[in-house]
């Protein structure tokens, strides 16, 4: 009897070890497969996905098409700092500076660990939990306070364009966009414009610092005492999930659409996502940061000339949309094509509401096991095939977005700016000639010429 039990236990251990080895091999087979698996995994982390995507889409094409040394270094300065703010600042501040630091320190001693442990839970999970009401309210207002404190991130993103202007001015002694974009051949700089750029940049950076401190202060105050007021608890819920509140309001007016509700809840969510018990970036947070950045770009561009302002509004709104939604702009269309063609049926499926759901990377081994039994093959072979399929599902819209939003948009923007400059110069010359002709034909000018001739004759 004992030997039989041992045999069963050994079989279970061997199956478990074999399963782990299969999963390990599936993720680390050939170099190509390892790359595809790493790509698939990166796409399931919003910070990593968007950082790689943003750098590839925004920095690389502009680097290859840079117009001057100042142009190259200022957008390099901006893109990498901006990507850090976009994708890592909110999770870093939220998890390390706020959750583990400031917002834990202000909690009562007996509740510190309870608050710390439950903060990553969603608003819905907290409200449905078995925690006592007082702790629930404290968690809700503390989470909301942390979101207010993270106001520093979009504020700094707004100010970053002014820091870029200051960087270019101090390092390259240039403030005129025509010179930065290598449009103006004489390279003359206007001292008054340089002073204006510097003064405005410093003013905006100071304002950003003040607003950031105010956001942290307001957040701490809400976290410390907000739980005592039902109105502040309700306000906190609205701060965390404005999309949820708006969807509920639309339902009252009879506007019901599962797809639109899902959109509102995803892209208007200011609360953090939870990733393995840690705070992570949400799509709503990214949307706020990107939108704030657009207006920072625009305001800072005004100081450096009309062409910089026009270029911002030609390119940046499209880049902002692409940054927020990523390759999902092309993603849905591509997945619908796959469904119509009957491709990858184990991965691409529609649910009853019409949503297309793709399994996460960690779900693939289980699907591979079922397919191996069904097709009488090995789990390793099926897992490798699923990884390749998921890489295609994710990679095609990603690559298309890079080509369209990266190189095409950067090239078109630069061509368009050059055209605007030539048109501007042509108009200026035309206006100058008109002014000269007007002066020559005017009675005042003829009278002046007559006086000069008479003076010469008298001499």
C-alpha positions as CSV (number, residue, x, y, z in Angstrom):
1,X,0.0,0.0,0.0
2,X,2.8,2.4,1.0
3,X,4.7,1.7,-2.3
4,X,1.5,2.5,-4.3
5,X,1.1,5.8,-2.5
6,X,4.7,6.6,-3.1
7,X,4.3,5.7,-6.8
8,X,1.3,8.1,-7.1
9,X,3.2,10.8,-5.3
10,X,6.2,10.3,-7.5
11,X,4.0,10.4,-10.6
12,X,2.5,13.7,-9.4
13,X,5.9,15.2,-8.7
14,X,7.2,14.0,-12.1
15,X,4.2,15.5,-13.9
16,X,4.7,18.8,-12.1
17,X,8.4,18.9,-12.9
18,X,7.7,18.0,-16.6
19,X,5.0,20.7,-16.7
20,X,7.4,23.3,-15.3
21,X,10.2,22.1,-17.8
22,X,7.7,22.4,-20.7
23,X,6.7,25.9,-19.7
24,X,10.3,26.8,-19.2
25,X,11.3,25.4,-22.6
26,X,8.3,27.1,-24.3
27,X,9.5,30.5,-23.1
28,X,13.2,29.9,-23.7
29,X,13.5,27.7,-26.8
30,X,15.3,29.2,-29.9
31,X,16.5,32.8,-29.8
32,X,13.7,33.8,-32.1
33,X,11.1,32.3,-29.8
34,X,12.7,33.9,-26.7
35,X,12.4,37.2,-28.4
36,X,8.8,36.7,-29.4
37,X,7.9,35.5,-25.8
38,X,9.6,38.6,-24.3
39,X,7.7,40.8,-26.7
40,X,4.4,39.2,-25.8
41,X,5.1,39.6,-22.1
42,X,6.1,43.2,-22.5
43,X,2.8,44.0,-24.2
44,X,1.0,42.9,-21.0
45,X,2.7,45.5,-18.9
46,X,1.3,49.0,-19.7
47,X,4.4,50.9,-18.5
48,X,6.9,48.7,-20.5
49,X,4.6,48.4,-23.5
50,X,4.1,52.1,-23.9
51,X,7.7,53.1,-23.0
52,X,9.1,50.8,-25.8
53,X,6.3,51.9,-28.2
54,X,6.8,55.6,-27.4
55,X,10.5,55.5,-27.9
56,X,10.2,53.5,-31.1
57,X,7.4,55.7,-32.5
58,X,8.5,59.2,-31.3
59,X,12.3,59.2,-30.7
60,X,13.7,56.9,-33.4
61,X,12.1,58.4,-36.5
62,X,12.9,62.0,-35.3
63,X,16.5,60.9,-34.5
64,X,16.9,59.6,-38.1
65,X,15.2,62.7,-39.5
66,X,16.8,65.3,-37.1
67,X,17.4,68.8,-38.6
68,X,20.2,70.1,-36.5
69,X,22.3,69.3,-33.4
70,X,20.0,71.4,-31.2
71,X,17.0,69.7,-32.7
72,X,18.4,66.2,-32.0
73,X,19.4,66.9,-28.4
74,X,16.3,68.8,-27.4
75,X,13.9,66.1,-28.5
76,X,16.2,63.4,-27.1
77,X,16.1,65.3,-23.8
78,X,12.4,65.6,-24.0
79,X,11.4,62.1,-25.2
80,X,13.3,60.1,-22.6
81,X,12.4,62.3,-19.6
82,X,8.8,62.4,-20.9
83,X,8.6,58.6,-21.4
84,X,9.9,58.2,-17.8
85,X,7.2,60.6,-16.5
86,X,4.5,59.0,-18.7
87,X,5.0,55.4,-17.8
88,X,7.0,55.1,-14.6
89,X,6.5,58.2,-12.5
90,X,2.9,57.5,-11.3
91,X,3.6,53.9,-10.3
92,X,6.9,54.8,-8.7
93,X,5.5,57.7,-6.7
94,X,2.4,55.7,-5.8
95,X,4.1,52.5,-4.7
96,X,7.4,53.7,-3.2
97,X,7.0,57.4,-2.1
98,X,3.3,57.3,-1.1
99,X,2.1,53.8,-0.3
100,X,5.3,52.7,1.5
101,X,6.2,56.2,2.8
102,X,4.1,59.3,3.3
103,X,0.6,57.8,3.2
104,X,1.5,54.8,5.4
105,X,3.2,57.2,8.0
106,X,0.0,59.2,8.5
107,X,-2.2,56.1,9.3
108,X,-2.9,55.1,13.0
109,X,-0.4,52.7,14.3
110,X,-2.9,49.8,14.6
111,X,-4.1,50.3,10.9
112,X,-0.8,50.9,9.1
113,X,-0.4,47.3,7.8
114,X,-4.1,46.9,7.0
115,X,-4.1,50.0,4.9
116,X,-0.7,49.1,3.3
117,X,-1.9,45.6,2.4
118,X,-5.3,46.6,0.9
119,X,-4.4,49.7,-1.0
120,X,-3.7,47.9,-4.3
121,X,-7.3,46.5,-4.3
122,X,-9.7,48.1,-6.8
123,X,-12.5,50.4,-5.5
124,X,-15.1,47.7,-6.3
125,X,-13.1,45.0,-4.5
126,X,-12.8,47.2,-1.4
127,X,-16.6,48.0,-1.3
128,X,-17.5,44.3,-1.7
129,X,-14.9,43.1,0.9
130,X,-15.7,41.9,4.4
131,X,-13.6,44.8,6.0
132,X,-15.4,47.0,8.5
133,X,-16.9,50.2,7.1
134,X,-14.4,52.5,8.8
135,X,-11.5,50.8,7.3
136,X,-13.2,50.7,3.8
137,X,-13.7,54.5,4.0
138,X,-10.1,55.0,5.1
139,X,-8.9,52.9,2.2
140,X,-11.0,54.8,-0.3
141,X,-10.0,58.3,0.9
142,X,-6.3,57.2,1.1
143,X,-6.3,55.8,-2.4
144,X,-8.0,59.1,-3.6
145,X,-5.4,61.1,-1.7
146,X,-2.6,59.2,-3.4
147,X,-4.2,60.0,-6.8
148,X,-4.3,63.7,-5.8
149,X,-0.7,63.6,-4.8
150,X,0.2,62.1,-8.2
151,X,-1.1,65.4,-9.7
152,X,2.6,66.2,-9.6
153,X,3.1,63.9,-12.6
154,X,0.9,65.6,-15.2
155,X,2.0,69.0,-13.8
156,X,5.6,68.1,-14.3
157,X,4.8,66.8,-17.8
158,X,3.2,70.1,-18.6
159,X,6.3,71.9,-17.4
160,X,8.7,69.6,-19.2
161,X,8.4,71.5,-22.5
162,X,9.5,74.7,-20.8
163,X,12.4,72.8,-19.3
164,X,13.3,71.7,-22.9
165,X,13.1,75.3,-24.1
166,X,15.5,76.4,-21.3
167,X,17.8,73.4,-22.0
168,X,18.1,74.4,-25.7
169,X,18.6,78.1,-24.9
170,X,21.3,77.5,-22.3
171,X,23.2,74.7,-24.1
172,X,22.9,75.8,-27.7
173,X,22.2,79.6,-27.2
174,X,19.2,79.2,-29.5
175,X,15.5,80.1,-28.9
176,X,14.2,80.7,-32.5
177,X,12.5,77.6,-33.9
178,X,13.6,78.5,-37.4
179,X,17.2,78.2,-36.3
180,X,16.6,75.0,-34.3
181,X,14.9,73.3,-37.3
182,X,17.7,74.6,-39.6
183,X,15.2,76.6,-41.7
184,X,16.9,80.0,-41.4
185,X,20.3,80.1,-43.0
186,X,21.6,83.3,-41.4
187,X,21.0,81.9,-37.9
188,X,20.3,85.3,-36.3
189,X,18.9,85.2,-32.8
190,X,16.6,87.8,-31.2
191,X,17.8,88.8,-27.7
192,X,14.3,90.0,-26.7
193,X,12.8,86.6,-27.7
194,X,15.6,84.7,-25.8
195,X,14.8,86.7,-22.7
196,X,11.1,86.0,-23.1
197,X,11.6,82.3,-23.6
198,X,13.8,82.1,-20.4
199,X,11.5,84.2,-18.3
200,X,8.4,82.2,-19.2
201,X,10.1,78.9,-18.8
202,X,11.3,79.7,-15.3
203,X,7.9,81.0,-14.3
204,X,6.2,77.8,-15.5
205,X,8.7,75.6,-13.7
206,X,8.1,77.5,-10.4
207,X,4.3,77.1,-10.9
208,X,4.7,73.4,-11.5
209,X,6.7,73.0,-8.2
210,X,4.0,74.9,-6.2
211,X,1.1,72.9,-7.7
212,X,3.0,69.6,-7.1
213,X,3.5,70.4,-3.4
214,X,-0.2,71.5,-3.2
215,X,-1.4,68.2,-4.7
216,X,0.6,66.2,-2.2
217,X,-0.6,68.3,0.7
218,X,-4.3,68.0,-0.4
219,X,-3.8,64.2,-0.8
220,X,-2.3,63.8,2.6
221,X,-5.1,65.9,4.2
222,X,-7.8,63.8,2.5
223,X,-6.1,60.5,3.5
224,X,-5.7,61.6,7.1
225,X,-9.3,62.9,7.8
226,X,-11.5,62.2,4.8
227,X,-12.8,58.9,6.0
228,X,-14.8,60.7,8.7
229,X,-17.1,62.4,6.1
230,X,-19.5,60.5,3.9
231,X,-19.4,63.4,1.4
232,X,-15.6,63.1,1.1
233,X,-15.8,59.4,0.7
234,X,-18.2,59.8,-2.2
235,X,-16.0,62.5,-3.7
236,X,-13.1,60.1,-3.4
237,X,-15.0,57.4,-5.2
238,X,-15.6,60.0,-8.0
239,X,-11.9,60.9,-8.1
240,X,-10.8,57.2,-8.4
241,X,-13.4,56.1,-10.9
242,X,-14.9,59.1,-12.8
243,X,-15.7,56.8,-15.8
244,X,-17.8,54.5,-13.5
245,X,-19.8,57.5,-12.3
246,X,-20.3,58.9,-15.8
247,X,-21.4,55.5,-17.1
248,X,-24.0,55.2,-14.2
249,X,-25.3,58.7,-15.0
250,X,-25.7,57.8,-18.7
251,X,-27.7,54.7,-17.8
252,X,-30.1,56.9,-15.9
253,X,-30.8,58.7,-19.1
254,X,-31.4,55.5,-21.0
255,X,-28.0,55.5,-22.8
256,X,-26.8,51.9,-22.5
257,X,-23.8,50.5,-24.4
258,X,-21.5,47.9,-22.9
259,X,-18.7,48.9,-25.3
260,X,-18.9,52.5,-24.4
261,X,-19.2,51.8,-20.7
262,X,-16.1,49.6,-20.9
263,X,-14.3,52.5,-22.7
264,X,-15.3,55.0,-20.0
265,X,-14.3,52.7,-17.2
266,X,-10.9,52.0,-18.7
267,X,-9.8,55.4,-20.0
268,X,-11.3,57.6,-17.3
269,X,-10.0,55.5,-14.4
270,X,-7.6,57.6,-12.3
271,X,-7.1,54.9,-9.7
272,X,-4.0,52.7,-10.0
273,X,-4.0,49.2,-11.5
274,X,-2.8,46.3,-9.4
275,X,0.1,44.2,-10.7
276,X,1.1,41.3,-8.4
277,X,0.1,43.3,-5.4
278,X,1.9,46.5,-6.4
279,X,0.5,49.7,-7.8
280,X,0.7,50.1,-11.6
281,X,-0.2,52.7,-14.2
282,X,-3.8,52.8,-15.4
283,X,-5.0,53.9,-18.8
284,X,-6.8,56.8,-17.3
285,X,-3.7,58.1,-15.6
286,X,-1.8,57.8,-18.9
287,X,-4.6,59.7,-20.7
288,X,-4.4,62.6,-18.2
289,X,-0.6,62.8,-18.4
290,X,-0.6,62.8,-22.2
291,X,-3.4,65.4,-22.6
292,X,-1.6,67.7,-20.1
293,X,1.6,67.3,-22.1
294,X,-0.1,68.4,-25.3
295,X,-1.0,71.8,-23.8
296,X,2.5,72.1,-22.3
297,X,4.0,71.5,-25.8
298,X,1.6,74.1,-27.3
299,X,2.2,76.8,-24.8
300,X,6.0,76.4,-24.8
301,X,6.0,76.4,-28.6
302,X,4.3,79.8,-28.8
303,X,7.5,81.4,-27.3
304,X,9.7,80.1,-30.1
305,X,7.6,81.1,-33.1
306,X,4.5,80.3,-35.1
307,X,6.1,77.4,-37.0
308,X,6.9,75.6,-33.8
309,X,3.3,76.1,-32.6
310,X,1.9,74.9,-36.0
311,X,4.2,71.8,-36.0
312,X,3.0,70.9,-32.5
313,X,-0.6,71.0,-33.5
314,X,0.1,69.1,-36.7
315,X,1.9,66.2,-35.0
316,X,1.3,66.0,-31.3
317,X,-2.5,65.4,-31.1
318,X,-2.1,62.3,-33.2
319,X,0.9,61.2,-31.2
320,X,-1.1,61.7,-27.9
321,X,-4.0,59.6,-29.3
322,X,-1.5,56.9,-30.3
323,X,0.2,57.0,-26.9
324,X,-3.0,56.7,-25.0
325,X,-4.6,54.0,-27.1
326,X,-1.4,52.4,-28.5
327,X,-1.8,50.0,-31.3
328,X,-5.4,49.3,-30.2
329,X,-6.4,51.8,-32.9
330,X,-5.4,49.2,-35.4
331,X,-5.7,46.2,-33.1
332,X,-9.5,45.8,-33.2
333,X,-9.6,45.9,-36.9
334,X,-6.9,43.3,-37.3
335,X,-8.5,40.9,-34.8
336,X,-11.8,41.2,-36.6
337,X,-10.0,40.2,-39.8
338,X,-8.5,37.2,-38.0
339,X,-12.0,36.1,-36.8
340,X,-13.5,36.4,-40.3
341,X,-10.6,34.4,-41.8
342,X,-10.8,31.8,-39.0
343,X,-7.2,32.3,-37.9
344,X,-6.0,31.4,-34.4
345,X,-9.4,30.3,-33.1
346,X,-7.9,29.2,-29.7
347,X,-6.8,32.8,-29.0
348,X,-9.1,35.1,-30.9
349,X,-12.7,34.8,-29.6
350,X,-15.7,37.1,-29.2
351,X,-17.8,37.0,-26.0
352,X,-21.6,37.5,-25.8
353,X,-21.2,41.3,-25.6
354,X,-19.1,41.4,-28.8
355,X,-15.8,42.0,-27.1
356,X,-12.7,40.2,-28.5
357,X,-10.8,38.6,-25.7
358,X,-7.2,37.4,-26.1
359,X,-5.8,35.1,-23.3
360,X,-2.9,36.5,-21.3
361,X,0.6,35.0,-21.6
362,X,0.3,33.0,-18.3
363,X,-2.9,31.3,-19.6
364,X,-1.2,29.8,-22.7
365,X,0.3,26.7,-20.9
366,X,-3.2,25.5,-19.9
367,X,-4.5,26.0,-23.4
368,X,-1.4,24.2,-24.7
369,X,-2.2,21.2,-22.5
370,X,-5.7,20.9,-23.8
371,X,-4.5,21.2,-27.4
372,X,-1.8,18.6,-26.8
373,X,-4.4,16.1,-25.7
374,X,-6.7,17.0,-28.5
375,X,-4.1,16.9,-31.3
376,X,-2.0,14.1,-29.7
377,X,1.1,16.3,-29.7
378,X,3.5,17.6,-27.0
379,X,2.6,20.5,-24.7
380,X,5.9,22.2,-25.6
381,X,5.1,22.2,-29.4
382,X,1.6,23.6,-28.8
383,X,2.9,26.3,-26.4
384,X,5.5,27.4,-28.9
385,X,2.8,27.6,-31.5
386,X,0.6,29.7,-29.2
387,X,3.4,32.1,-28.4
388,X,4.0,32.7,-32.1
389,X,0.3,33.2,-32.8
390,X,0.0,35.7,-29.9
391,X,3.1,37.5,-31.1
392,X,1.5,37.9,-34.6
393,X,-1.8,39.1,-33.0
394,X,0.0,41.7,-31.0
395,X,2.9,42.5,-33.3
396,X,1.2,43.3,-36.6
397,X,-0.9,46.3,-35.3
398,X,2.2,47.3,-33.3
399,X,4.5,47.3,-36.4
400,X,1.8,49.1,-38.5
401,X,1.4,51.8,-35.8
402,X,5.2,52.3,-35.7
403,X,5.4,52.7,-39.5
404,X,2.4,55.0,-39.8
405,X,2.7,57.0,-36.6
406,X,6.5,57.0,-36.4
407,X,8.3,57.5,-39.7
408,X,5.4,58.7,-41.9
409,X,4.1,61.3,-39.4
410,X,7.6,62.6,-38.6
411,X,8.6,62.9,-42.2
412,X,5.3,64.6,-43.2
413,X,5.5,67.0,-40.3
414,X,9.1,68.1,-41.3
415,X,8.1,68.5,-44.9
416,X,5.1,70.5,-44.0
417,X,7.1,72.8,-41.6
418,X,9.6,73.4,-44.4
419,X,6.8,74.3,-46.8
420,X,5.2,76.7,-44.3
421,X,8.6,78.4,-43.7
422,X,9.2,78.9,-47.5
423,X,5.6,80.2,-47.8
424,X,6.1,82.5,-44.9
425,X,9.4,83.9,-46.4
426,X,7.7,84.4,-49.8
427,X,4.8,86.3,-48.2
428,X,7.3,88.5,-46.2
429,X,9.2,89.3,-49.4
430,X,6.0,90.1,-51.3
431,X,4.8,92.4,-48.5
432,X,8.2,94.1,-48.4
433,X,8.0,94.8,-52.2
434,X,4.5,96.1,-51.9
435,X,5.6,98.5,-49.1
436,X,8.5,99.8,-51.2
437,X,6.3,100.3,-54.3
438,X,3.7,102.1,-52.1
439,X,6.4,104.5,-50.7
440,X,7.8,105.2,-54.2
441,X,4.3,106.1,-55.6
442,X,3.3,108.1,-52.6
443,X,3.2,112.0,-52.8
444,X,5.3,112.2,-49.7
445,X,8.1,110.2,-51.3
446,X,8.1,112.3,-54.5
447,X,8.1,115.5,-52.4
448,X,11.1,114.2,-50.5
449,X,13.0,113.3,-53.7
450,X,12.3,116.8,-55.1
451,X,13.7,118.4,-51.9
452,X,16.9,116.3,-52.2
453,X,17.3,117.4,-55.9
454,X,16.8,121.1,-55.0
455,X,19.3,120.8,-52.3
456,X,21.9,119.3,-54.6
457,X,21.2,122.0,-57.3
458,X,21.6,124.9,-54.8
459,X,25.0,123.5,-53.8
